[in-house]
């Protein structure tokens, strides 16, 4: 993966506790100057409402800092939640890290 991109890989359940940790990691990356971030959800099997809110909050934080936050490798339940809520229209979503990397290289 390109060193200009920070990849986060949460696992299991994305809830209030895990989202708080993820949000802190994203804030730390922003403070260190990272502008391009990817959350790989391959290891996430469930997202609750707090997790969804945390993703949206992180998206807004990154965008307001001039960065971009994308998602990839989304499993069935998280994908259904993103589709039902319309959040899938907000994020750039990629099937895998490899496809994200190809898109990133092509656009830069």
Backbone torsions as a table, in degrees:
resi	resn	phi	psi	omega
1	UNK	NA	145.4	-179.2
2	UNK	-60.0	135.7	-179.6
3	UNK	-65.2	-15.5	177.5
4	UNK	-78.5	-7.5	-177.0
5	UNK	-112.2	132.3	175.2
6	UNK	-102.6	126.4	-179.7
7	UNK	-107.5	131.4	176.1
8	UNK	-112.1	139.0	-177.9
9	UNK	-131.0	77.2	176.4
10	UNK	-66.6	162.4	-179.5
11	UNK	-137.0	160.2	177.5
12	UNK	64.5	-106.5	-175.0
13	UNK	-110.0	132.5	175.3
14	UNK	-99.1	98.7	-178.3
15	UNK	-125.8	-165.4	-175.1
16	UNK	-61.0	-41.9	-178.1
17	UNK	-68.1	-49.7	-177.6
18	UNK	-69.7	-32.5	178.5
19	UNK	-69.9	-34.7	176.7
20	UNK	-61.9	-42.8	177.8
21	UNK	-64.7	-43.8	179.7
22	UNK	-62.9	-44.0	179.3
23	UNK	-61.4	-39.8	177.9
24	UNK	-64.7	-41.9	177.9
25	UNK	-62.3	-40.4	178.9
26	UNK	-66.5	-43.2	177.1
27	UNK	-60.4	-41.2	178.2
28	UNK	-62.7	-41.0	178.7
29	UNK	-64.0	-42.3	177.7
30	UNK	-60.4	-43.6	-179.5
31	UNK	-65.0	-27.0	179.2
32	UNK	-88.9	3.9	173.8
33	UNK	97.8	2.3	178.5
34	UNK	-71.8	132.0	-179.0
35	UNK	-113.9	-18.8	-177.4
36	UNK	-116.5	120.2	-177.1
37	UNK	-132.5	149.8	-180.0
38	UNK	-133.4	129.2	172.7
39	UNK	-103.7	113.9	178.3
40	UNK	-90.5	111.5	-175.0
41	UNK	-95.8	17.6	-177.8
42	UNK	-57.0	-37.6	-178.4
43	UNK	-86.6	0.0	-178.0
44	UNK	-95.7	122.8	-179.3
45	UNK	-102.9	-16.2	-177.6
46	UNK	-152.0	137.1	173.2
47	UNK	-124.0	125.9	175.6
48	UNK	-96.1	-177.0	-175.3
49	UNK	-62.9	-34.9	177.2
50	UNK	-66.0	-39.6	177.5
51	UNK	-64.2	-41.9	178.4
52	UNK	-63.2	-44.8	177.8
53	UNK	-61.7	-38.1	178.2
54	UNK	-65.4	-39.3	177.0
55	UNK	-62.2	-45.3	-179.5
56	UNK	-64.7	-42.7	178.6
57	UNK	-61.7	-42.9	177.9
58	UNK	-64.5	-40.4	178.2
59	UNK	-58.3	-46.9	-179.4
60	UNK	-64.2	-40.8	179.9
61	UNK	-63.0	-45.2	179.8
62	UNK	-65.9	-45.0	-179.2
63	UNK	-62.7	-41.7	-179.2
64	UNK	-68.2	-18.0	176.6
65	UNK	-93.8	7.7	179.0
66	UNK	82.4	15.3	-179.0
67	UNK	-105.7	-173.7	-179.8
68	UNK	-138.0	133.1	179.2
69	UNK	-120.5	121.4	-179.0
70	UNK	-119.3	165.3	177.9
71	UNK	-121.8	154.0	173.4
72	UNK	-149.9	166.6	171.9
73	UNK	54.0	53.6	-174.2
74	UNK	-89.8	127.1	177.6
75	UNK	-75.7	175.1	-170.4
76	UNK	-58.9	-55.3	-176.5
77	UNK	-63.5	-48.3	177.3
78	UNK	-59.7	-38.5	179.6
79	UNK	-63.2	-44.2	179.4
80	UNK	-60.3	-43.1	179.7
81	UNK	-62.3	-44.5	179.3
82	UNK	-63.3	-38.6	179.8
83	UNK	-70.1	-44.9	-178.3
84	UNK	-62.2	-38.6	-177.7
85	UNK	-86.2	-9.9	-179.1
86	UNK	82.0	2.9	-179.6
87	UNK	-66.6	-23.7	178.5
88	UNK	-64.1	-16.9	177.9
89	UNK	-85.7	-13.0	-177.7
90	UNK	-88.7	-45.7	-177.4
91	UNK	-87.2	150.2	163.5
92	UNK	-79.9	124.3	-176.3
93	UNK	-118.9	132.8	-178.9
94	UNK	-120.7	148.4	179.3
95	UNK	-63.8	-30.0	-176.4
96	UNK	-156.0	168.4	175.1
97	UNK	-62.5	-35.9	-179.1
98	UNK	-62.7	-44.5	179.6
99	UNK	-68.3	-34.4	173.8
100	UNK	-61.7	-47.1	-178.4
101	UNK	-60.4	-41.3	178.2
102	UNK	-62.3	-43.1	179.1
103	UNK	-65.7	-40.7	-179.7
104	UNK	-63.5	-45.5	179.7
105	UNK	-63.9	-41.6	-178.4
106	UNK	-65.4	-32.1	-176.9
107	UNK	-88.9	-7.9	-179.4
108	UNK	-116.0	NA	NA
